């Protein structure tokens, strides 16, 4: 049914002079993305030996919170000399997480009033291998542990596959919380069914209540938390409250990765439309477009396997302002997607010199970028001007 509506610390110094591939015109990939950089930067390791770090949040005092997919929440602080240091003990009180396959502890997001209330949000896989869900909780962080844990959302129904959880979160301009939910990779047409959270973006209040203006509230058989439908596996989400826009990207199958502008009640197509094919090479659908389907702003075929996403508007890299940054696992890069009046411009492929799968990218309030590498001994990297 189709609904509408220990490795030494790395210090890589890249300069504009010298290497031809770093010239302003740069090499151009098959999809039109340039592989050069418009700014000189330095990459330093600030933490390592993390088990598949997945997400990062910057605390008001400059400390960093990092999730490990295995189910740990870690703190990066500064030692007596002012150097970044990974605190040895994980944060206490993290709920039990199902960590198997792609499942685990996913996103961490600070409440807008964190400085006064200490509240944060976690998303993670909950349950058993035979019956699991995406769960979102709210908790109070006192610097060493989580307390006052409250379950805000648990996806329905339970599923029996440890894949395609989604898990990214963002806050909209009205203070509500949106969460991306993958299709579970079992019955892909669930993404089009309003009776399941699979393959959806959901919207809830920060207390777990359902906003009365959600698009499917009151519709018979529809889950009221649903905000948009037709998603395969959304893994990056950026809200720009001042502009009242929400961007999300998602994995395609073999190709068809998408960047979308998310609107209430919209249908983003999976599996009715896609630019990808199945991993066997079989065709998923004959349609790249279809009436009632919102087309992507950008598409990546071949797949880059997009992961985290950030919006950059800092002062340290003026040439990067007004851009989305998309971490890519398969391409082992970050794609810079400049936006002009919401329209993506020519892309730039960054940080391929690392040669590592990149799970997340975050913009710090001081204008630096943070990167998370996806590995059993993953790292947190800091990108700053040379």
NUFI-754377 format. One line per 10 residues: number of its first residue (from 1); their letters; for each residue x negated, y negated, z negated of C-alpha. Coordinates in steps of 0.001 Angstrom, whole numbers, plus 500000, padded with zeros to 6 digits. Example, Ala and Ser with C-alpha at 12.3 -4.5 7.8 and 13.67 -1.06 7.14 Angstrom:
residues 2
1 = as = 487700/504500/492200; 486330/501060/492860
//
This chain:
residues 386
1 = xxxxxxxxxx = 500000/500000/500000; 498627/496646/501052; 499255/493691/498777; 498487/490152/499765; 498299/487379/497682; 452831/498079/480078; 451780/496621/482889; 449688/493422/482772; 451681/490245/482672; 452169/488917/486143
11 = xxxxxxxxxx = 451276/485381/487098; 451881/484967/490804; 451165/481543/492167; 452758/480704/495472; 451765/477497/497258; 453039/475851/500367; 449542/475596/501804; 447711/478553/503286; 449789/481548/504219; 451683/481134/507457
21 = xxxxxxxxxx = 454668/483060/506132; 455146/480331/503544; 455422/477595/506125; 458624/475616/506285; 459954/477471/509301; 459123/480887/507857; 459733/484357/509218; 463349/485041/510018; 465101/488245/509095; 467561/490011/511369
31 = xxxxxxxxxx = 470527/488408/509582; 469064/484913/509980; 467624/484575/506474; 464196/483007/506262; 461553/484737/504178; 459653/481574/503339; 459957/479384/500275; 460700/475686/500250; 459047/475206/496868; 455852/476217/495080
41 = xxxxxxxxxx = 456517/478462/492114; 454873/480666/489524; 456263/483918/488131; 455327/485040/484607; 456367/488121/482668; 457890/487151/479332; 459088/490625/478250; 458505/494173/479474; 459199/497826/478698; 462956/497232/478722
51 = xxxxxxxxxx = 465183/500130/479737; 466987/498915/482870; 467724/495355/481698; 471064/494302/483126; 471977/490787/482019; 470582/487745/480235; 471971/484800/478281; 470103/481731/477038; 470914/480740/473457; 471149/477053/472491
61 = xxxxxxxxxx = 467836/477267/470594; 466015/478703/473635; 465978/482337/472564; 467157/484862/475138; 469585/487751/474788; 469035/490672/477158; 471198/493758/477599; 469644/497143/478294; 471844/499548/480197; 471032/502269/477652
71 = xxxxxxxxxx = 473152/500343/475121; 470818/497930/473366; 470981/494160/473012; 467527/492591/472659; 466213/489195/471587; 463306/487368/473199; 461974/484740/470800; 458736/482818/470306; 455833/483881/468115; 453862/481600/465793
81 = xxxxxxxxxx = 451808/480345/468718; 454913/479539/470755; 454522/482429/473221; 457600/484484/474225; 457887/487790/472376; 460393/490639/472573; 461694/491304/469082; 460936/494941/468227; 464280/495735/466605; 467418/495636/468783
91 = xxxxxxxxxx = 470431/493669/467623; 472471/495714/465173; 476189/496362/465473; 476466/496867/469239; 479461/499140/469951; 478877/502698/471126; 478210/502684/474853; 478572/505460/477411; 475184/505427/479153; 475107/507876/482027
101 = xxxxxxxxxx = 474527/507358/485735; 475530/503787/486527; 477364/503402/483226; 476014/501598/480169; 475865/498171/478563; 476391/495507/481195; 476977/491784/480813; 476496/489373/477910; 478239/486008/478007; 478238/483216/475420
111 = xxxxxxxxxx = 481423/481533/474276; 481586/477847/475284; 481522/476994/471561; 478753/479458/470687; 476662/476764/468958; 479381/476368/466330; 481143/479759/466272; 478424/482265/467282; 480824/484191/469535; 479740/486166/472567
121 = xxxxxxxxxx = 481271/488700/474944; 479918/492087/476019; 481086/494387/478818; 480179/498068/478835; 481224/501594/479761; 483347/503145/477054; 484576/506689/476491; 483295/510040/477729; 481985/511292/481082; 485392/512884/481686
131 = xxxxxxxxxx = 487463/509863/480623; 485794/506458/480714; 486729/502816/481017; 485238/499360/481390; 485607/497626/478032; 485107/493990/476997; 484617/492979/473361; 484121/489723/471524; 481657/489610/468618; 479962/487146/466292
141 = xxxxxxxxxx = 476143/487032/466498; 474293/485884/463382; 470803/486152/464876; 470186/489796/464008; 473489/491662/464272; 477010/491611/465677; 480030/491382/463395; 483767/490771/463711; 483954/492892/466853; 487277/492659/468637
151 = xxxxxxxxxx = 488286/494675/471716; 489719/492302/474320; 490144/494544/477352; 489962/498228/478244; 490529/499182/481856; 493335/501538/482799; 493555/504354/483628; 490592/506398/482379; 488375/507725/485155; 485992/510676/485418
161 = xxxxxxxxxx = 483156/509194/487457; 480170/507261/486054; 479989/504849/488993; 481352/501499/490173; 482139/499841/486858; 481577/496263/487966; 481149/494553/484592; 480218/490944/485379; 482058/488205/483506; 482600/484476/483868
171 = xxxxxxxxxx = 484624/481689/482252; 487014/479597/484305; 487649/475883/483885; 490704/476555/481710; 488636/478664/479308; 490008/482028/480415; 487717/484996/480986; 487426/486849/484313; 485880/490304/484620; 484966/492265/487741
181 = xxxxxxxxxx = 486049/495922/487856; 484760/498407/490423; 486917/500956/492231; 485425/503914/490317; 484220/505553/493544; 486835/508293/493386; 489994/507127/495133; 488990/503976/496971; 492578/503013/497798; 493073/502343/494070
191 = xxxxxxxxxx = 491614/498920/494878; 494928/498127/496611; 497223/499486/493891; 498601/497120/491261; 499153/499973/488795; 495422/500302/488082; 492599/497919/487134; 490202/499740/489465; 488877/497555/492278; 490160/494330/490751
201 = xxxxxxxxxx = 489080/491113/489117; 491042/490676/485889; 491739/487503/483922; 492421/487348/480195; 492317/484816/477398; 489252/484713/475171; 491415/486383/472527; 492438/489177/474900; 495918/487870/475671; 497280/487788/479211
211 = xxxxxxxxxx = 497701/484305/480741; 501310/483713/481714; 500246/482311/485103; 498368/485421/486234; 499594/486175/489770; 501246/489549/489124; 502789/488900/485711; 506379/490166/485733; 506027/492263/488868; 507368/495768/488322
221 = xxxxxxxxxx = 504591/498357/488097; 501800/495771/488153; 499201/495403/485407; 499450/491789/484229; 495696/491254/483769; 495065/491538/487537; 493793/488322/489137; 492632/489522/492575; 492539/492865/494371; 490690/494777/497079
231 = xxxxxxxxxx = 487203/494892/495526; 484727/497763/495846; 482139/497028/493161; 481767/493369/492131; 478391/492855/490422; 477819/489123/490575; 480090/486308/489443; 479620/482541/489191; 482183/480053/487937; 481742/476336/488604
241 = xxxxxxxxxx = 484308/474833/486223; 483765/471243/487336; 484766/472265/490855; 487304/474854/489743; 485817/477523/491992; 484842/481125/491339; 482396/483075/493488; 481879/486817/493324; 479930/489286/495397; 480288/493018/495724
251 = xxxxxxxxxx = 478543/496074/497045; 479771/497462/500319; 479063/501082/501152; 476495/501360/503939; 476634/497693/504854; 479485/495324/504229; 478156/493651/501073; 480268/490532/500584; 480163/487074/499023; 483697/485879/498294
261 = xxxxxxxxxx = 485475/482784/497051; 487930/484213/494530; 491469/482877/494403; 494409/483937/492282; 496429/486724/493879; 494182/487133/496907; 493340/490451/498551; 489687/490940/499556; 490289/493967/501688; 488581/497062/500339
271 = xxxxxxxxxx = 489070/499642/501796; 491411/498221/504452; 488673/495982/505861; 484899/496267/505563; 481775/495645/507580; 480217/498869/506303; 480536/502571/506976; 480483/505536/504628; 477107/506888/503475; 477714/509890/505746
281 = xxxxxxxxxx = 478015/507499/508663; 481752/508108/508913; 484033/505198/509617; 485994/503917/506622; 488447/501746/508524; 488785/500400/512061; 489360/496886/510700; 486905/494093/510017; 489818/491707/509541; 493505/492196/508824
291 = xxxxxxxxxx = 496531/489942/508214; 496789/488999/504546; 493140/489805/503808; 490852/486979/502653; 487608/487178/504682; 484218/486936/502955; 482190/483741/502965; 479125/485789/503870; 478367/489429/504566; 475181/491468/504397
301 = xxxxxxxxxx = 474815/494313/506866; 472482/496182/506488; 473181/496219/502767; 470966/494258/500384; 472757/495800/497333; 473614/492508/495580; 473433/492530/491783; 473469/489455/489495; 474159/485945/490752; 473490/482415/489517
311 = xxxxxxxxxx = 474137/478861/490644; 471145/476529/490581; 471478/472803/489997; 468314/472156/487981; 465733/469431/488387; 462582/471582/488561; 463237/472796/492108; 465040/469983/493968; 465042/471920/497247; 467039/474697/495602
321 = xxxxxxxxxx = 469789/472560/494109; 473320/473399/495133; 472485/477029/495926; 473719/480416/494838; 470948/482882/493976; 471781/486547/494573; 469597/489286/493086; 469218/492252/495444; 468369/495807/494444; 467794/497482/497806
331 = xxxxxxxxxx = 466151/494490/499470; 463997/493875/496338; 464529/490163/496640; 466647/487206/495669; 468735/485605/498379; 469132/481841/498128; 472456/480815/499652; 472724/477022/499985; 476261/475640/499806; 477536/472546/501566
341 = xxxxxxxxxx = 481143/471747/500666; 481513/475399/499691; 480236/476698/503025; 477133/478938/502938; 474182/477747/504980; 471095/479590/506299; 469785/481940/503633; 466287/482220/502226; 464758/485481/500981; 462655/484949/497861
351 = xxxxxxxxxx = 460362/486894/495512; 459788/489882/497815; 456136/489768/496744; 457246/491435/493501; 458234/494596/495360; 460791/495439/492657; 464512/495992/492456; 466029/492873/490942; 469117/493353/488782; 469897/489835/487616
361 = xxxxxxxxxx = 469017/486214/488204; 469915/483426/485793; 469325/479681/485780; 468066/478298/482479; 469225/474931/481161; 465661/473629/481552; 465688/474359/485291; 463691/477603/485344; 464962/480848/486832; 464948/484189/485019
371 = xxxxxxxxxx = 464753/487510/486864; 465415/491008/485513; 463763/493984/487195; 465740/497200/487418; 463444/499961/486132; 462917/502322/483212; 460256/499856/482071; 461940/496758/483330; 460752/493209/482864; 462102/489737/482244
381 = xxxxxx = 460378/487235/484525; 460318/483458/484390; 460103/481404/487573; 458821/477857/487111; 457023/475291/489269; 453343/475942/489830
//
